Amino acid sequence: MHAILLYSALFAAGIAAWPFLEYVIHGWLSHRFRTPAAAMHWSHHRDASRVFTPITVWLPIAVLLWAVGAMLVGAAPAGAVVLGIVAGFQRYEYVHWRIHFRAPVNARQEMLRVHHLAHHFRNPNAYHGVTTRFFDRLFGTLPEQHRDDYARVAARVPLAGKSNFGRLLPRRVDLPPR
């Protein structure tokens, strides 16, 4: 029973860590500094339908995080934390897709949507949080005029068509008959 509680707490810690990691990846690694994340992120700015991160990008990073964690605290505890981070990341992927492709169904979704669209269409150097505005407030990347920016993007309609989801995995290859 003790182990279940421990691993559940570590999993929850990984989920809780995700919004900060999201802010670091989006705000610092994709906008402030020139990193490999920046090139991929700017392709999303050029084509907002490219909302999903390819598995060939995030899976090796997750394995690397697990390997480093395993060396520091052991394989199972590191696995629990990394699985929590991956769960937080998957939630982010879903929220990001909804922001671009679906109309909001409640006030929280509307707030996240206009916040992210303000990043795209008003100020790419601000509004770095996608699943929360907390770190934008904390680090000063929520501009004073955010309400005006929100109002200017609120009427944008969701994207039509398909996202890049179908292009994330290698295409199935049919083997020739024997």
C-alpha positions in Angstrom: 0.0 0.0 0.0 2.9 2.4 0.9 4.4 1.9 -2.6 1.1 2.7 -4.3 0.8 5.9 -2.4 4.5 6.8 -3.1 4.2 6.1 -6.9 0.8 7.9 -7.1 2.4 10.9 -5.4 5.4 10.8 -7.8 3.0 10.6 -10.7 1.0 13.5 -9.4 4.3 15.5 -9.0 5.1 14.9 -12.6 1.7 16.1 -13.7 2.1 19.2 -11.4 5.5 19.9 -12.9 4.2 20.0 -16.5 2.8 23.6 -16.6 6.2 24.9 -15.6 8.0 22.7 -18.1 5.5 23.9 -20.7 6.3 27.5 -19.9 10.1 26.8 -20.1 9.8 25.0 -23.4 7.4 27.5 -25.0 8.6 30.8 -23.5 12.4 30.2 -23.1 13.4 27.4 -25.4 11.0 28.4 -28.3 11.0 32.2 -28.1 13.8 33.6 -26.0 16.7 31.4 -27.1 17.6 29.8 -30.4 17.2 26.1 -29.7 15.9 23.1 -31.8 12.5 23.7 -30.1 12.4 27.1 -31.6 12.5 25.9 -35.2 9.7 23.4 -34.6 7.6 26.0 -32.7 7.9 28.6 -35.4 6.6 26.1 -37.9 3.4 26.1 -35.8 3.3 29.9 -35.9 3.5 29.7 -39.7 0.9 26.9 -39.9 -1.3 26.8 -36.7 -2.7 23.4 -37.8 0.6 21.9 -36.8 -0.4 21.6 -33.1 1.0 18.2 -32.2 4.6 17.4 -31.2 5.9 14.4 -33.2 6.5 11.3 -31.1 10.0 11.2 -32.5 10.6 14.4 -30.6 8.9 13.9 -27.2 9.5 10.1 -26.7 13.4 10.3 -26.8 13.2 13.2 -24.4 11.0 11.3 -22.0 13.3 8.3 -22.2 16.3 10.6 -21.5 14.5 12.1 -18.5 13.7 8.7 -17.2 17.3 7.5 -17.7 18.7 10.4 -15.8 16.1 10.1 -13.1 16.7 6.3 -12.8 20.4 7.0 -12.2 19.5 9.5 -9.4 16.6 7.9 -7.6 15.9 4.5 -9.2 14.0 3.3 -12.2 10.5 2.9 -10.7 10.4 6.4 -9.0 11.8 8.1 -12.0 9.3 6.2 -14.2 6.4 7.4 -12.1 7.5 11.1 -12.3 8.2 10.8 -16.1 4.8 9.2 -16.7 3.2 12.0 -14.8 5.1 14.6 -17.0 4.0 12.7 -20.1 0.4 12.7 -18.9 0.6 16.5 -18.3 2.1 16.8 -21.8 -0.7 14.8 -23.3 -3.2 17.0 -21.6 -1.4 20.0 -23.1 -1.5 18.5 -26.6 -5.3 18.0 -26.2 -5.9 21.6 -24.9 -3.7 23.1 -27.6 -5.6 21.2 -30.3 -9.0 22.3 -28.8 -7.8 25.9 -28.7 -7.1 25.9 -32.4 -9.8 23.5 -33.8 -12.8 23.7 -31.5 -15.0 26.4 -30.1 -14.8 26.7 -26.4 -17.7 25.3 -24.3 -17.0 27.1 -21.1 -15.4 30.2 -19.6 -12.1 28.4 -18.8 -11.7 27.1 -22.4 -12.5 30.6 -23.7 -9.9 32.2 -21.5 -7.2 29.7 -22.5 -8.2 30.1 -26.2 -8.0 33.9 -26.2 -4.8 33.8 -24.2 -3.1 31.5 -26.7 -4.5 33.3 -29.8 -3.2 36.6 -28.3 0.2 34.9 -28.4 -0.2 34.0 -32.1 -1.9 37.2 -33.3 -1.0 40.0 -30.9 2.4 39.4 -29.2 4.5 36.3 -29.8 6.9 37.5 -27.0 4.1 37.1 -24.4 1.3 34.7 -23.5 3.5 31.6 -23.3 1.3 29.5 -21.1 -1.2 27.3 -22.9 -2.8 25.3 -20.1 -2.5 28.1 -17.5 -1.7 31.8 -17.3 0.0 31.3 -13.9 3.6 31.5 -15.1 2.9 34.4 -17.5 1.7 36.3 -14.4 4.7 35.1 -12.4 7.4 35.9 -15.0 5.8 39.1 -16.4 4.8 37.8 -19.8 1.1 38.7 -19.3 1.0 42.2 -20.7 -1.0 44.9 -18.9 -3.2 45.2 -22.0 -4.1 41.5 -22.1 -7.8 42.2 -21.9 -7.6 44.3 -25.0 -5.6 41.7 -26.8 -8.0 39.0 -25.7 -11.0 41.1 -27.1 -9.2 41.5 -30.4 -8.8 37.8 -31.0 -12.0 36.5 -29.4 -14.0 36.4 -32.6 -11.5 34.3 -34.5 -13.1 31.1 -35.7 -11.6 27.7 -35.0 -9.5 26.2 -37.8 -11.2 24.0 -40.3 -9.7 20.8 -41.7 -7.2 18.5 -40.2 -4.3 18.9 -37.8 -0.9 17.3 -38.2 -2.0 14.4 -36.0 -2.1 11.9 -38.8 1.5 12.8 -39.8 3.0 12.0 -36.4 3.6 8.3 -36.9 5.2 6.6 -39.8 2.8 5.5 -42.5 1.8 1.8 -42.6 3.8 0.0 -45.1 2.2 -3.0 -46.8 4.6 -5.9 -47.3 4.6 -7.5 -50.7 3.0 -11.0 -50.9 5.2 -14.0 -50.5 
